[in-house]
Amino acid sequence: MKPEMRRLRYGVALGLLAVFALVVVGRFAVLANEKGMHGASPLDSAERGPIMDREGRLLAIDSPLYNIAVWRPETDKDAFPSEVGRLAAILEMDAGDILSRWKDGSSNFFYLKKRVPPQVARAIQDAKTDGAFSGIVVERVPGRLYPEKRLASHLVGFVGDENRGLVGIENKYDAELQPPPGAGSSGALAIGDGVVLTIDANLQFSLEAIARRTMNETKAEAVILLAGDVRTGEILSYVAMPDFDPNDYISSPESAWYDWPSVFAYEPGSVFKVFSMSSVLDLGAIDMHTTFVCGGAYRKVAPSGEVIVIKDLANHGIVDVTKILEYSCNSGAAQAADRAATVDFYDKLTSFGFGSRTGLTVPGESPGSLRSPETWSLRSKPTIAIGQEILVTATQMLAAATAVADGGILRKPLIVKRLTGPDGATLYDEQPVDVRRVISETTARSILTSMEAGATLSGTGYRAKVNDIGMAIKTGTAQVIDPVTHRYSDTDYIASTLAIFPSDRPQIVLYGVIIKPVGEMLGGRIAAPMIRDAAEAVLEQLPIERGGSSIIRHDGTVSLPRLSPVSIGDTMPDLTGVPKRLLLPLLQRDDLKVKIVGDGWVAKQTPPPGSPVASGMSIELDLK
């Protein structure tokens, strides 16, 4: 036989064997997959552990899912075209696409849809039992269900086709959530460990609604909103927008999966003055009575003759630490930073945790960036003092604020509360971790008191204030570096607000960030109202005392209910002793001519208390 004929016969024989093997393997797959719909298999006996909130509410749980496929050799060529419409309706697919793939004939086995829920698979299986859908394969696969859908999606994360964690806690705790290797092979149900998070699902839901509304109103690229427990370091709410549904993560762009609170690093702007002023004060470079003159800008002449200028929004006059935080005075903060030794200032900021990861158990946490002093220019220290030339993450800011709130002790932020076994028993219980003392208790208390001024009508954060509870507030507005020009953008900003409350006995830290809003960009105008709404949600849902009578504590600290801004009705009230900041709303009255003379508190008023108030009348208040 000629060699050419011999090769041809061998080729035909090999082709026939390949076709036969494909038919056998395909048929085996059909039988095996159909068995998976009806009976148990080793795959059925191993389940991934659940993820829960702090109260045990389920955020992720294993649930069987199914892939739907077509094995062409077993389809009825006469019946299939007429059944496609019904099949497409069940799968929520286009009938034309299904029919086109079936007619194409390039593959005898192809998937129509993967990871469909049990009710969809059951509808198809019932139709097959009635004699329809010949050649349609129902393949059971391990599945993950997220019953709360978008809730805490960035934190919880999701799994891939093999039921292995891809992002979030699903990824970070994949080894714990997975059943032990080989588990379930005997047919006995094996379940991985459960992960209990520190977040409260109810509070998370409320704060997500607030963040989502804020993003829609500001047309921002993203919004972050975090709530932390001062006493334990536990994160009670971990919100990022835009979010996604982990049950159908593939339908959202990958950008929606981005973990904004822990991965995104940015210049924080004026909120950072809380930590720069804490540092300078604790180093002894200034005290609470040290004053600076703000003439509308900070100016410094370098030995080279270069003039360094850092502008302010206003001429603030004589300022101390409290006024620097109340007015968010750039000039005062920069002058204060000049008083501190460069290396000491850097060391204090690193002690707060800036420039390093917090240790939060989420994948991919960013350390931010704080360059070593050897690389600083002459303008670096005053610029860092106002929140530029430094990159932070929202979780770093939350942790650092907890140190100010809790007497100067930096506490590790926690997002996982405990691990549980299949029987619910606690395997590991996360305890609060005190990292180090950053500032003295006296410094922390002084900064908190100064931040309270930010909540007054003359402060930048008054829109974040909840009336019947003491709040320490600081706002921020930061320019964003344009990646093309490498200069600050004229249009892109980051607005933020930090709040600690109750300020006399801190329990909660709230931190909100609005990234690249469109239109209004000042933190005091758009981030502060978001924090106010978030604070109201916290106070409604958590056991925190608000309002009420005076509290006198054994250490000599007296906490009194804060006074409200003055209002004038039909008769003139007694304004004796009222501070100037509470009189400012009177200047906005169009029906009254109000004149305020001096500074301090009201010592004399005209007309006297009890006088009738008429439209157009003049009121003069002398302050001392």
N, C-alpha and C positions, 0 to 999 in steps of 0.2 A: 504494500500500500504506500502510495506516495506520502511524503512528509506533510504536504499541504493538507491532504485529506485527513491524515491522522490528527493534526492540530485542530481541524474543523470539528471532527467527531468529539474530541476531548472538550472543546469549547461548548458544544451543544450539551454534552453530558453534564458539565459543571453548571451551566445555566439552568438546566432542569432541576438539578439538586438544590440550587439556590432558591428557586421558586418553591420547591417542595418544603425546604426549611422555613421559608417565610410563612407559608401556609400553616405549618405545624406550630411554629412559635406564635403566630397571630392567634390561632385557635386556642392555644394554651393560655394566652393572655386574656382572651375573652372569658374562658371558663374560670380562670383564677379571679378575675375582677368581678364576675358575677357572683362568685362565692363570697367575695368581700362584702357584697351588698346584703347577703342573707345570713351568713354565719360568722363565727368568731375566727380570728386568726391571731398569730403572735403580735401583729401590728396593733390589733384592737386592744391588747392587754397592757400597753405601756402608754402612760399619759404624762404630758408636761405639767409641772406644778402650776398652781394659780398665782396671779399677782393681785393683791388687795390693797385697799386704802387702810388707814390707821384703825378704822372701826370694823374691818373685815368685809367691806363691800367689794364685790368682785369686779376687777378691771380687766382681767384676762383669764381665760379658762379654756381647756382643751375641749373640742367638740369635733365629731367626725365630719369631714368634708368629702366631696366627690368630684372626680374628673369625668367629663362626658366625652366620649370618643366615638368614631365610626370605624367599623371593620367592614369594608366594602364588599368582600366576597359573600357575606351573609345578608346583605341588604336585598330587599325585594325590588328589582328594577322597575316593576310595574307599580308597586304600592308606595315606594319611597317618595317619589315626586309629589304624591297627593298628601303625604304625611308631614312634609317639610314645614308647612304652615303651622301645624299644631306643635311640632318640636321647637320651632323658632319662638313661638309664643311662650312656651315653658321656660326656655333659656334666655328670653329677652334678647334675641339676636335677629339679624336680618335673614329672612328665608332665602332670598336670592343668593346671599353669600354662601349659605350652607349648600344649596343646590349646585352652585357653581363649583365648589370644591369637590363635591361628590361626582359630578360629571367629568371633572378634569382628569381623573384616573391616574395621575402621576404617583399617588401613594394609596396603598390599600388600607393603611391605618393612619388616622389623623385625629387630633383632639379638636373638639368644638369649643369647649369651655372648661376651665380648670377651677377647682376649689369652690364648687357651688354648695349651698347649704343642703341639709338633709331633706327639707320639704321639696326642693327642686328635683333631687335624685329620686325621691319617693314617687313623684308624679310620673317621671319617666318609667320607673320600674313597674308601677301599676299599669301603665299603658302597654308595657311589654308582656305583662301577665295576661292582658286581654287580647294579645296577639298582634299588637302594633309594634312599630319601631324595631323590626328585625335588623340585626347588625349594629344596633346602638349599644355601646359598652358603658356600663356604670362602674366606675373604678373608685373604690374607697381609699382615701389618703388621710394621713394625720392632719388635723385642722386646729386652728386657734380662733376662738371667738372673743371679741371685745364688746361686751354687753353695753358699755357706756359710750361706745362709738368714739367720738372725737375727744372725749374727756381725757385730759392729761396725755394726749397722744405723743407729744415729744418726749415725755418722761417714760411712759410705758413702752413705747416702741412697737415693733412687730416682728413676726417670723417670716421666713421664706418658705419655698415649696417643701423643703425637707423638715419643716417644723423646728428650724434652728434660728435663734435670735439674730436679727440683722442690725437693729439699732435700739437705743434706749436700754431700759432695764432688761428687756428680753435678751439683749446682746451681752450686757455687762454681767448678768447672772445666769447666762446660758447653761453653764456647767451645773449649777445648783438646781435649776428648773428642770433639766433633763433627768429622766429616770436613769438609774445606774445601768452601765453597759450590760446587755443581755437580759435585763429585767423584762418580765412578761413572756419569756420564751416558754415557760411552763404552763402558760394559760392563766396564771393568777395575775390579777390586776396590779400593776406597779405604777406608782405616781411619784413624780419628782418633788423636790422641796417647794414650799410656798414662800413667796416674798411679800412681806407686809411693808408698805410704804409709810412715810410720815405724813403724807398729804391727807387732808380731809376732803372727801369727794364732794360734799355739799358746798363747802367754801370754794373749792376749785371750780365748781359749776358756776357759782355766782361771780367770781372774779374773771372767769373766761368770758362771761356775757358782757362784763364791763369793758374788758380789753377789746373784744370784738366790736363793740359799739364805738369805742374810741378810734380803732383803726379805720372803721367806715367813715366816721366823721372827719378825721384828719387826713384821710387818703394816704396813710403812712405805708411804708414798705413793710414794717413789722412793728409789733408791740410786745413788750415784756412786762410781766406783773408778778412779783414775788412777795410772799408773806412768810415771815419767820418767827419762831418762838424764841424770845430773848433768853429764857431760862435754860433751854435745852439745846439750842442750835438746830432744832428740827424745822425743816421747811414745810409749812402747812399748805402752801399753794405754789405751784410751779407752772406759770402760764406763759405761753408764747403764741403769737398770731403772726402769720396765718397758720392754721392747724390742718389736720387731715383725719380721715377715718381709717384706722389701721386694719379694719375688716376689708378695705378696698384701697390699700395704699397705692397700688399701681396706677390708679386713676388720678392721683395728685402728682404734680411735678416734684422732682427730687428736692427742689428748693423749699417745699413745704415741710419736708422732714427735718430741716435744719434745726439743731438744738441751740436756739438763740441765747438762752440764759447762761449756758456754760461754755459755749464754743465761740460766740461772737465777741471779739475784742475791739474796744472803741475808746476814744477820748471822752471822759465823763463830763467835762465842763465844770461849772461852779459847784455842783454837789460835792466835788472832791475837796472843797474848802473845809468841810467838816473834819477831814483827816489831816490836811496840811496845817490847819490852825490847831488841832489837837496836838500835832507833833511839835510845832513851834512852842506852844504853851507848856507842854510837858518837859521840853528840853530846858525850860527856864529862860529862853531867849526873850520872852515877853511875859507879862502877867496880865490879869484881867483889867488893869487900869492903864496899861500902856496905850498911848494914842498915836495916831498918824493923821496926816492931812491929805485928804483926797481932793485934788484939784481937777478931777475928771479924767486923769490918766496917770499911769506910772511912767516915769522917765528916768533913764540912767545912761550916762555917757561912758562908753568903753574906752580903755586906754588907746585904742586905734582911732578914736574919734567917732565911732559909730554910736548913734543915739538909739537906745532901746526904748520902745514905746509900747505900753499895754493899755489899751483904752478902756474906759468905763462907760456905762450907759448914762451916768449922771455925775454931777459934782456933789459928792457926799459930805464934804466938809471934814470936821474932826471925827474920826472913827476909832473905836476900840474893837476887841474881838467880837463882842455882841453886835455892834453896828456892822462889822464886816460880814457877818453871817445874815443879819437882818436885811441889809440892803444888797447883799452879794457884791461887795465892793472889791473889784479887781486890784485897784491901786493899794488899798489897805492890806490885802492878803499878800501881794507881792512885796511890800515894804516889810511886813512881818516876817516873811520867809528870809529876807536879806539878813535879819538879825541872827539866824541860826547858822551854825557851821554846816558846810555842805555835806560832809560825810555823815554827821549826826542826823541831819534831816533825811538823808537817803536811808540810813539804818532804821530810823523810826518808821518810815513808810513801808519798808520791807517787813518790819515787825508786824505791821497791820495785815501783811499777807500779799501785798501788791508785788507783782513780778513772779509769783509762784502759784501753783495749783492749790486749791483749797482742800483737795482730798475727797471731794464729793464723789460718790460712787456712781458716776455716769461715764459713758465712753467718750473719749476725745476731748476732755476738759482742757481749755486753753489756760496757759499761765499768764496771759496778758504780756505786758512789756514795761519794764522800768530799767532804763539803761544805768550802768554804773557811773559814778560821778566823774571818772576819768574822761568820759566821752561828752560831758556836759559843756555847753557853751556858757557865755556870761549871762544869757537870758534864760537858761534852762531852769534854774531854781525858782525864780518868780513865775515862770510860765507853768511849771509843774504845780505850783501852789494854787493856780486857778483851774487846774484840771486839763492842761494841755501837755504835750510831750510825754504822755503816759497812756498806756492802753490797759483797760480793765475789763473784767467780765461782770455781768450782773450778779452772779453768785459771789464773786469777790467783794463787791460793794455791800451785799447783804451781810456777809460774814463780818466785814470790818465795822459796819454799823452796829452789829450786835455787841462788838467790843465796847463801843462808846456807850451803848445802852445798859450794859451789865457791869458797870464799874471798872472798865478798862481791861477786862479779860477777853482775849480772843478765843472763841469757841469754834470747833470744827463744825461746819454745816452738815447736817444729816438728812438723807433722803430715804434711807431704808431703816425701818424701825426694828424688824426682827425677821428671822427665817424660821419656818415651821415645817415639821415633818408631815407625811401623808395623813397621820392621825390628828393633826392640828397642834401637837405638842411643840413648844418652843425649843428650837435647836440652838439658836443664837439670838441674844438680845442686845441690840446696840445701845450703849450708854453714852451720855454726854461726855465730850472730851475737851478739857481745857488745854488749849495749845500753849499759851504763855500770857503773861501780863504785858500789855502794850503801853498803856498809860496809867497814871495813878487814878485812884478813885476820885480824888479832888478834881483832877483835870477833866475826867469824864463827866462829872456833875456840872462843872462850869460850862462845858461845851453844850450839854443838854439844855441848860438854862439859857444860853445864848441862842440856841436853835428855837427855843420857844418864841423868841422875838420875831422869827421868820413867819410865825403863824398870826401875827397881829396885822392890822390893816396897813401899816406902813412897811410890812415885810413882804418879800416876794412870794411867800407861800401861803398867803391868807386864804386863797381859794381851795386849799386842801384841808382847811380847818373844820373839824366837827365841833359844834358849839359846846356840848356839855362834857367835854373831856380834855385834859391837858395834852397838847401835842407839840413835839419838837420837829420842826420841818426845815428842809433845805431844798431849793430848786436848782436846776441847772439847764443851760442851753449851750451846746457844743457845736462848733463847725465840723464838717466832715472833710477829710482830705480827698480831693479829686484824684482818682487813680491815673488819670491821663496827664494832668498838669503837675501833679504832686504838690499842689498848693490847696489852701482851703477853698472849698466851693462857695460860690455866692448864693447857692440855692438849697444845698443839702445841710440839714442840721439834725442833731439828736437832742430831744427835749426830755427832761427827767425830773423826778421829785422823790425825795426820801422822807419818810415819816416814822417817828418813834412815839409810841403811846402805851399807856398813860405816861406822860413825861415825868411825873413824880415817883412812879413805881413801874418802870418799863416792862412790858410783857410782849409787845408785838413790834416788829419792824416791817414796814411796807416799802417796796422800792419799785417804781414804775419807769419804763423807758419807752419813748416813742421815736422810732427810727425813720428819718427822712419824711416828716409830715409835709403836706402840700399846703401852702398858705401860711397861717400863723405857726410860728416855730418856738416861741418862748415857753420854757418849762413851766413857769408860773401861770401861764394862761391855758395850756392844753394838758400837761401832765398832772398838775395839781388837782384839777377837778376829778380826774380819774382816781387819784389817790384818796380824795374825799369820799367818793362812792365806794371804793374798796374798804376804807375804814368803817363806813357805815355797815357794810356787809359783815365785816369781822365782828363788830360790836353786836350785831343782831344774832350771830350764830355761836359766838364763843362766850364763856362766862367771865366777862370783864366788867367790873363796876364802872358806871358812868354817872356823872351828875352827883346829886346828893349833898350832904352837909360837909362841913370842914372836917379834916382828918388831922389829928395831932399824934405824932409818933414819938416813941421814947427817946430817939436820938436828938430831939430838939427841933427836927424839921417840921415846919407847919405848912400844910398844903391847903389852900383856900380855893373855892370855886372861882374860876376866872371871870372877870367882869366882861359884860357885853358892850358893844359900841352904843353910844348914846343916841336916843331918839327923843324928839320933842313932840308932844301931842297938843291938846287944847290948853294946857296950863304949863307954866315954866317949872321944870323939875329943879331940885337942889343938886347942883353940879359940883359942890365943894369937894375937893379931894380927887376929882376924876382926872386921870392922866391925859396928856395931850393926844396920844395915839387913838384914844377912844372917842375923841371929839371930831376927828377928821370927816366922818360921814355928814356932819352938819354943814360942811362947806359945799356939799353937793346939792343942798336944798335951794331950789329956785324961788320958793315963796318966802324965804327968810334971808336977811342980811346979817351974816354971822362974821364977827371979827374976833380973832384969837390973838392975844398980845402976850408975848413971852413964851417961856418953855417950862416944863415941869407939870404941876398939877393946878387945878383951878383954885385960886385963893379968893376971888371976888367975881360976882356976876351981875350983869344988868340986862334985863329987869330981875328983881329978886324972885326967889322960889314962890310959886303959887300965883304969879301974875298971869292974866289971860294972854294967850298967844293968838295974834292976828296976822293974816297974810301981809307981807311987806314990812313987818316990824324989824327993828334992828336989835341984835343981841351982841353984847360985848363980854368976853371972858378974859379975865386977867390971870395969868399963870405965874407961879413961882416955884 
